[in-house]
Amino acid sequence: MTNSESHIDRHQEAGRPDTAPKGTVLGWLAALPPAVLTAVFAACLPTIADGGTIRVAYEWVPSLGVNLSFLVDGLSLTFALLISGIGTLVALYAGAYMAGHAQFGRFVLYLLLFMVAMLGLVLADNLITLFVFWELTTVASYLLIGFDHASAKARRAALQALLLTGAGGLALLAGFILLGNAAGSFELSEILTMGDAIRAHDLYLPILVLILAGAFTKSAQFPFHFWLPNAMAAPTPVSAYLHSATMVKAGIYLLARMHPAMSGTDAWIWTLTIVGAVTAVIASVIALRQTDLKLSLAYTTVMALGTLTMFLGSEATVAVAAAMTFLIVHSLYKASLFLVVGVIDHETGTRETDRLRGLGPLMPITAVAAVAAALSMAGFPPFLGFIGKELKYEGALAIAAEPAFVATAAVAANMLMVALAGIVALRPFFGTRMPTDQTPHDPPFRMWVGPLLLALLGLTFGLAPAVIAEALVQPAVIAVLGKPETIQLKLWHGVNLPLLLSLLTFAGGILIYVFHQKLRALLIRLEAALPFSADQAWDGVLDGLKLVASGQTRLLQHGVLRHYLFVIFASFALAVGVTLVVTGAVRWPTAWPDILFKHGAVVVLIATGAIMAAFARSRLTAICALGIVGIGVALFFVMFGAPDVAMTQLLVETLVVVLVAVAMLRLPRLERDVLKHRRWKDGALALVVGGVVTLTLLAVTQGPLDRSVTDYYEAASVPEAYGRNIVNVILVDFRALDTFGEVVVVAVAALGAFALLRGVRAKSTR
């Protein structure tokens, strides 16, 4: 996909200038809920830093073990602070960026819904609760990505994100159900203490595959990486929020949360290591090829997600510490840079790197924020990004499975990250001024305070790393590993191998930056030589699904009623019959009951009616034969002490015969050729369905009978419902709502019959 195809109408996206009064108050109010939540979560820091946790639970579906339970520990608190803190600045930014937009109220609603969904996801302590919020993030992201619903590109990107992450969500639900059954509980706080039992369980591998499918699709791991850059069709505040602290980090959160229960096996280690490394390197290379600032940042997000996945594959403490530190580093600089790009686009009308130079003197505050965020992104000291990069290299060397492979992937990705930091954040502000469609200047306060504050936090935490080491990183590492650990973050570790790798990274990154235009041209030629792109492969998959759906529709939805009935009964016979055989449920009774003459006579009557219906040459004969079958069934009810049911059966049979006889006056005659052609198929199917039903009844009667419900009705019918006819009591009292529904159905059927009879009578009198 070309860059031009990834653009949206920037003038529509940017909205109107901040001087527009519409939405100004709402813009300030939108930042209030996340600000309050940030303060609430910040108040939990002392408790969590001391090794404590906070848990609340409410019953939801107790019979299934599903509770609305929430847990605040080091991992969930780190994510909650990032979600609410960055959400506050994004909401404040959006109030100015989209001021005067006609649909700004709808945008705020979607944004806050997205925030609540992410907070629920990271705080959930129940698998099903987590899944509900997981899917809610999918729906909210669909609404945000497709916010500009008049744009075909936005609609396509939103649908792509919805389908891909939604499919992963279904796999995740299956994995959660298997995991809950294997562990005997759906509560995460219990499951995470059962790691050895879960890893030894026969269902471990299916559970792992399904959970990784959900995590990889959500966090855009290769080969699902393509949907995330396409999500740039969303307004810039959404992109900043989605890429830094919310949806794309949900998969990373899931991997970190499941680490105590699922990690340590070869399948876990190698899958996460290889997929993460491949994703990081490929995304960095593709990012270098882009000329759109926003699209370049999107691919660097994919690179960061791959790096986090790669390190979460390890059980080494330093590797997990590197992942948690880089999680914070990436959230700070990525949100800042996306907001900076939004400012550039808002002020100049373009995001193309080839058209942006020398903006620094005109936009000094924005330039400071961009430079600070870029230096943290590139990993230069004294920013937190440098500490995170050093930890990444130390963690890569500590991975026992393949330290050289992981370290090489990390160095290669970071070299490209250094170059991209210069391209995205430094190049637009320095050099000779290039003309733009608009005369740029620093934006209003609400638009520059967010990116500047986030960038300066990267510098502050770099100078005082112990602040986040004790409050966030160490509690998060303890939660991920499930055991006590001591984490220390330092700006200077002396001359060691990670430092040498950092120097190599700086040298390689600067070299790539110098020659990035030639490398970009080379990458464009290589991309043109590829037979197809990941995006085109996705379109091919959708086209294939549409083709299959079209063929299935032509096969099944053809408008012929008898074909529908044939398919329904054949599916029933196949599903139930195969289940009976596979599960060994087919059982013949050890002793057959005594069959009296009257029983045999009724059986002969029913069989005669069925045979007559099968060989009837007219519809009237067939319906009369079926009436004989119904009368035979009613006789059985009489024999076994249910005269009221028998009376109902007789009335229904009589009514059906009358109604169908009237309806047949308006139906065409049966063709003999058609009857001869289909009769053997229908007869064979009827025998198979009858046999399956018989085997099912035999299986049911041979098993133990649960009389708990029956005993309850017997005991309660007289004292509670004042009736001795248990069947009537059940219909009128215990299941009155069901009976009311049935009465409504019968009434509607009667009205239909009346209309049919009236129409036939009117036609006959003409």
N, C-alpha and C positions, 0 to 999 in steps of 0.2 A: 504494500500500500504506500502510495506516495505521500509526501508531507501535505500537499494541498488537500488530499482526501481526508486527512486527519483534522483539518481545521474546522472550527465552527465560525459562525458569524460573530466576530469579536465585538462588533458594535452592539449587537443585540445582547451579547454576554455581559459586556461591561456596564450596560444600563445607562443611566444619565449621570451628570455631574452631581457631586455631593451637595450642591446648593439646592437641589430639589427638596422641598419639604416633605413630600410623601414618603413614608416609611422611616423617617428619621427617628421618631420616638420608638417605633417597633424595633428598629435596629439596635437601640440601646437596651430595650427590654429583652431582646433575644439573647443578649449576653448575660442576663441576670441569672437564669437557672443554672447554666454550667458554672458560673462563678460561685454560686452558693454550694454546689456539689463539690467544687474544688476545695473550698474551705472545710467542708465536712470530711472529705477524704484526708486532707492535710492534718486534721485533728486526730486521725487514726495513726499517724506516723509514729508517735512515741510507743504506743502499744505494740505495733508490728515490729518496730526496731528492737524491742525488748524480747522478741521471740514469741509474742502472743498472737492469737487469731481472734476474729470476731465472726460469729455465726448466728444467723437467724433462720428459722424454718416455719413454714405454715403448711398444713395439710392441703393437698390439692386433689389427688386421686389416691387415697390411702390403700384402696384394694389392690392397686397395681404398684404400690411403692413409689409413687410419683409425688414429690413435695415441691413447693415453692421455697427452696432452701438456698441461702446465699452465704458465701464465705469470703471474708476479707483476710488475706494473708499477704506475704511479701510479693508474690507474683501478681495477684489480682489487684492489689493496691497500686503497684507500679503502672499497670495498664489503666486503672481507673483515673489516676492523676494525669496521665498523658491525655486520655480521652476528654476529661472535663476541663483540664487546664488549656490545652490547645483548642478545645471546642469554644472556650470563652473568647479567645483571641480571634478565632475564625468567625464567630458570630459578630463580634465587634467590627471586624474587617468587612464582612458581608454587608453590614448596615450602611457603610459608605460606598462600597464597590457597586452594590446593586440599588443604591438609593434612587427612588422614583420608578423602579421597575413595577410594572402593572401587577405582576404575580409575586411580589416580594413576600407577602403574607404566607402564601402557599409554600414558598421556598423555606421560610423559617420553620413552618410546621414540619416539613420533610427533614430538615436538618436536625431539629430536636428529636424527632422520632428515631432518626439514625443514631443519635447520641444515646438515647435511652436503650435502644436495642444493643448497642455495643457494651454499655455498662452492665446490662443484664447478662450478656454473654460471659463477660470476664468475671462476674461475681457469682454466677450460678454454681451451686454445689450439688446439683442433681442433673444427671445426664439428659433427661427429657426436658427439663427446664432450660438447660444450655441449648438444646436443639431448637426449642421454640424461639429463643432470642437469636440463634444462628440464622434461622430462616427469616426472621424479622429484619435482620440486617440486609439480607438479600433483597427483600421487597423494598426496603427504604432506599437502598442503593439504586435499584431500578428506577424509582421515582426521581432520584436526584440526578442520575446520569441522563435520563430522558427528560430533564426539566424543560429544555427547549424543545417541546414536543412537535413544533412546526418543522423542525429540522429532521430530514430523513437519516442523516448520519447519527444524530443523537438517539433517535428511535432504534436504529440498528445496534448501536453500541449498548444501549440499555437492555435490549432483548438478548444480545449475546452474553452479557454479564449475568442476566437472570437465568438463562438456560444452562449455562456452564456451571455456575456456582450452585444453582438449584439442583442439577443432577448430582453434583458432589454432595449436596446436603442430603439427598435421598440415600446415597451410599453411607453417609455418616450416620443416619438414623438406624440403618440396618446394623452397622457396627456397634452403635450404642446399645441396641437391644440385645445383641449377642454378648456384649461385654457385661451388661447388667445381669443376664442369665448366668454367665460364667462366674461372676463374682457373687451372685446372690443378693445384690443390692444395686440400686441406681444412684446412691449417694457417693459423690466423688471423694469426700473425705474418708469414706470407708474403703473404696476401691483402691485408692492410692497407697494404702497400707498393705495391699495384697499382691504386690508385684511378683513375688516368686510363684504364687499359685496361678496367677494369670498367665505368666510366661510359660508355665508347664502345662497349661490347659490345651486340650485338643483343638479348641476354637481360636487359639491365639493368632495363627496366621490369617484366617479370614477376618478376624477383628482388626488386625493391623492393616491389611489391605484396604478395608472399607474406611477406616479412620484416616489413613493417609490419602485416600481419594478425596475425602472431604477437605482435608487441610491443604492439599496441593492445588486443588481447583480454586479454593478461596484465596490462597496466597500466591497465585499465579506462578507456580513452579512449572518448569519445562515438562511436558509439551503444552501446558495450559497457559503459557506466559502471555499470549497475544491479546487476551481480553482486557488486561489492565491498561496498556497504552491507549487502546480504543476508548476507554472510559474517560479520556481527556475531553470528550464531547461535553462533559459536565462543566458548569461554571467554575472558575478558578477557586473560589472558596471551598467548593466541594472537593476538587482535586487535592487541595492542600490538606484537607481533613481526612479524606479517604486514604491518601498515600502515606500520611505520617503517623496517624494514631488509631485509625479505625479499621475499616473492613479488611484491608489486605493484611493487617496484623492479626486478624482473627485466627487464621491458620497457624501462624507462629505461636499464638497463645495456646492453641489446642495441642500442638506438639510439645510445648513446654509443660503444660498442665498434665499431659499423659506420660511425661517422662518417667516418673517413679514407677508406674505400673507397666509400661510397655518397652522401655529401653533396655539395652544390655544384650540383646540378641544380635546375631549376624544380620538378620533381615532388617532390623531397625537401623543398625549402624551403617551398613553399606547402602541401603536405599536412600537414607537422608544425606549421607556424605556425597554420593555420586550425583543424585538429583540436584542437591543444593549447589555443588561445585559447577556442574554443567549450566545450571540456570544463571549463576553469577557471572560466568565468563561470557556466555552467549549474550546476555542482556547488556553487559558493558560494551561489547563490540557493536551491537545494534544501536546503542545509545550514541556512539561516536558517529554513526552514519547520519543521524538526524540533524536538521537545521532549525527545527522548531524548538524553542527553549522548553516549552511545556512538555513536548514529546520526549525530549532528551532526559528531562527529570523523571518522566514516567518510567523509562527503561532503567534509570539508575535505581529507582525503587525496586524494580524486579531484581536487580543485582543485589540490593541489600537484603531482600527477602531470601534469595538463594544463599547468601552468606550466613544468615541466621539459621536457616534450615541445616546447612552443612555443619555448623557447630553444635546444634542441638542433637545431632546424631551421636555425639560423644558423651561418655560418662565422666570425663576428666573435669575436675572442678574448675580449672582455669579456662577450659573451653566454654563451659556454661557461663562462667563469669564474663567472658568475652562477649557471648551472645547477649546477656542482659545489659551490659554496658553499651554495646553497639546499638541495642534496641533504643536506648535513651538518646544516644548520640544522633542516630538517624532521624528519630522523631523531631528533635529540635531543629537540625539544619534543614531537613526536607520541608517541614512546614514553613520555615522562614523563606526558603528559596522559592517555593511555589507562590507564596504571597508576594514576594519581590517580582516574580515574573508577571503576576497579575497586575502589579503596579506599572511595570514597563509597558505591558499591553494596553492598560488603561490610559497611559499618558502619551504613548507614541502611536498606537494603532497597529502595532506589529509585534510578532514574537520571533521573527526570522533573524538568526544570528548574523547573517550576511548584511543586514540592513541596520544593525545596531552597533554604534561605536561612540565613545566620547560623551556618554550621558552623565558621568560623575559630577562635573561642575554644575550642571543644571538640576541634579537630583542628589545632593550630598548625603542626606539622611538615608535614602534608599541605597546609595552606594555603600555606606558604612555597614548597613545590615547585610547586603549581598556579600561583601568582602569577608566579614566575620563568619557568615554561614559557610561560604566557600572554603575558607581555611580549615574550618572544622570538618567539612566534607572531605577535603583532601588529606586530612590527618596531620596538619602542621601543629607544632607546639606553639603556644601553651594551651591550645584548645582541647576540649574533652575528646574531640575526634582523634587526636594524637594518642591519648591514653587508650582509647578503644582500639585503635589500629595496632598498638603494641601488644595489647591483650589478645587480639585476634591472631597475631603471629605466634605468640607464646602458646595460645590454645591450639593452633594448628600443629605446632611441633609436639604438643603433648598428646595428640590423638594417636593411639597405639595402632589403629588399623592401618593407616597409610599416611604418615605425617608428611612425606615428601609431596604426595599428590595434593593434599589439602593446602599445604603451604604454597605450592606453586599456583594453585587456583586462586588463593587469597592474594598473592602478590600480583598476579596478572590482572585480576579484577580491580585491585586498588590502584595500579598504574593507570588504568583507564579512568578510574574515578578522579585521580589528580588532574588528568587532562580535561575531563568533563567539567570539573569545578572551574577551571580557567575559562572554558568555552561558555559555560552557562552564566557564571556569576561575575567574572572579571572582565572578559572581553567587551561586553556591552557598555561598560562604564569608563574604559580607558582607551586611549588612542585618539585619532583625528575624528572629530564630530562628523557623523553622517546625517544627511537630511532625513527627516521623518514627516509623516503626514500631519502630525500635530507638534506643537512646541511643548516639550515635556517640562515638568516641574515636580517637586516633591508633592505627594498627595496629602489629603487631610490627615489629621492626627490619628483617626481610627484606622487608617490604612497603613501607616508606617510604624505604629507602636507595636503591633504584633510581631512582624518580622524582625524588628530591631531588638525587642525584648528576648525573643527566642534565640537569636544569634548571640546576644550578650550572655545568656544563660550558658551557652556552650563555652564561652570564655571563662565565666565565673566558676563553673564546675571543673574546668580544666585547671584553674589556679588553686582551687580548693576541692580536690576530688574526694576527700574524706567525707564531705557533706552527703553526697549521694551514695558513697560506698556503705556507710552505716545505715542510712535511712531507706535506701531503695535496693541497691545492687545485692548486698549481702542477704537481706530477707528474701529477695526473689530467687537467688541461687539456692538457698535453703529449701524453699518451696519446690523448686524444680528437681533438685537431687533427693529431697525427702530425708535429709540428714543434716546435722549441724555442720556449718562451715564458717571459716573466718576469711573475709575478703578484704584486701587492702588495695586501694588504687593510688598509684604514685605517678607523678609526672616524669620522674627520672629514675630509671632502674640501672643506670650505669651502662657501660659499653658491653653489649651482649649480642647474640644472634638476632633477636627481634629488632634491635636498633639498626643493625647492618641491613636487614631486610627493609626497614623503613627508608634508609638512605637510598637503597636500590630502587624502591618504589618512587621516591621523589625524582630521582634521575630519569627513570623510565617514563614517568608521567609527564615531566617537563618536555622530554624528547617527543613524546606522542603529541603534546600540545603544539609544539613548533611545527610538526608536519601533519597536523590533523586534517587540513584541507585536502592534501594529497591522499591521505589514508581514507578520507571520506569518499573521494572520487573512486578509489579502488573498491571500497565496499559497495558503492552504488553499482559498479559494473558487475561485481560478484553477485549481488542481489538480482540483477537483471538476468544473469545466466542461470539462476535457479529455476527448476521447472515449475515450482509453485511456492507460495508463502504459507505460513501457518494460518493466516487469515483466509486465504483462498481455500485451504484444506477445510477450514470450518464451514465455509460456504458450500463446499462439496458435500460435507456431511449433512448439512441441512437440506440440500437438494436431494440427496439420497433418501433422507427421511420422508420428504414430501413425495418422492416417487413411490416408496413403499406404502405410504398412507393412501396415495391415489389408487394403487393396485389393490390394496386391501378393501378400500371403499367399493371399487368396482366388483370385487369378489363377494363381499358380504352385504353391502347396502345397495342392492339391486332393485328393490321395490317389490319383490315377490314374497308374499306372506308365507307360503308353504316352505320356501327356502329358509326364511328366518327361523321358522319352527324347527326345521330339520337341523340347522346349525346349533340351535339352543339345546335340543335334546341330545344331539351327538356329543356336544361339549360336556354336558352333564354326565352322560354315560362314560365317556373317556376319563374325565377327571375323577369321578367317584370310583369307577371300576378299577382303574390303575392304582388308586390309593388303597382300595381293599386288598388288592393282590400284593402290593409292595409291603404294606404293613402287616400282612398275614392275618387280617381281620376276618377272613372268610371262615366261618365255622358252621358245621352241620350239627343240628341238635342231636344229643345222645338218645333222647327218647321223644318219639312223635306222639302228640295227643290223639286220643280216640276221635275218629271222624264219624259222626252220625249221618244217617241217610239224608236228613234235611240239609246238613252242611254240604254234602255232595251235590244235592239237587240245585242248591243256590249257585255253587261253583259252575255246574253245567250251564245254568241260565246265564251267568255272567260271561262264560266262554263263548256261548252261542251268540250273545249280543256283540261281543268283540269281533268274532269271525264275520258276522253279517256286516258290521261296519267296515271291515277291511275289504270285503268283496262287493260292497254295494255299488250299483251303477248310477245311482242318483243321490243327491244330497239329502233329500227327504228320507229315503230309506236309511241312509247312514245315521242321521240324527235320531231317528226312531230306534235304531239298533243301540246307539249310545244311551238312549233313555232306558232301554232294557238293562244295560249294565248298571246304570244308576239305581234302578229299582232293586237289582240284586244286592248292591252295596247297602241300601236301606234295609233290606231283609236281614242282613248280617247285624246291623245295629239293633234291630228288634230282638234277634236271638240272644244278643249279649247284653240286654238290659238297658238300652239307650233309646227308648221310644221317641223322646223329644228330638234327638239328633236325626232319627229315621224320618220323622215328620218333616224336619227342615230339608233333608235330602230329597224327599219326594216332591216337596213344593218347588225346590230349585230345579229338579229335573223337568218337572212339568212346565215351569216358566221358560226354561232354556229351549225346550222343544217348540213351544209356541212362538217365542221370539225368533228363533232361527228359521222356523218354517215361514214366518212372515218375511224375514230378510231374504230368504232364498227366492222370493218372487221377483226380486230385483237383480239377481245374479245370473250370469250366463250359464248355459248347460255345460255339463262336464263332457270333455272330449274323450272318447274311448281310447284313442291313441295315447293321449297324455296319461290316462289312468294306467294303461298297460305298461307304459314306459317307467312310471314311478312307483307302481304298486309294490314291486319286489323290494325296492330300496326302503320304502316306508315300513313295510312289514318286517324286514330285517331289523330296522332301527327300533321298532316297537318291541320286538322280542328281546333285543339287547337291553333297552331301558327297563323293561319289566324284570328281566333277570337281575340287573344291577340293584333295582329297588328291593327285590326279594332277598338278595344276598345282604343288603344293608339291614333289612329288618331282622334277618336271622342273626347277624352280628350284634345288633342292639339287644335282642332278647337273650342272647347267650351271655352278655356281660352283666356285671352287678348293677342293680337298679338303685339310683339315688332317690330316696323317697322323702328327702327333707322338705321339698316344696309341697308335695302331696300331704305329708303329715301336718304341715302348717295350715293348709286350707281345711283339712278335716277338723283340726282343733279349733280353728278360729271362725268357721262359717256360722255356727249357731250363736256363740256369745258376742261376736263383733258385728256380724251382718244379719243375724236373726233369720237365717234361712237354712233349711235342711237339704235342699237340692244344691249340692256343691257346684255343679256345672253352672247353674243359674247364678249362684252367688259370685262365682269367679267372673262371669260375664258382666253382671250388673254392678258389683261392688268393687272387687279387687282389681279388675281390669276394665273399669267403666270407661276410661278414656279410649281404650282400644275399641270397645264396643261402640262408643259414639262415632269413632272414625268409620267403623264398618257400616253403621246405619247411614252415615253420610254417603258412603260409596253406593250402598243399595239405593238410596234416594236418587242419587245422580243417575244410576243405571235405569231406574224407573222412569225418570224424566226423558232419558234417551230413548227408552222403549216407547214411551208415549209419543214422542216426536216422530219416531220411525213408523209406528202404526198409523198415526194421523196422516203422515205423508203418503203412505200406501193407499189409505182410504180415499184421500183427496184425488190421487191419481186415477183410482179405479172408477170414480164417479164422473170423470170428465167425458 
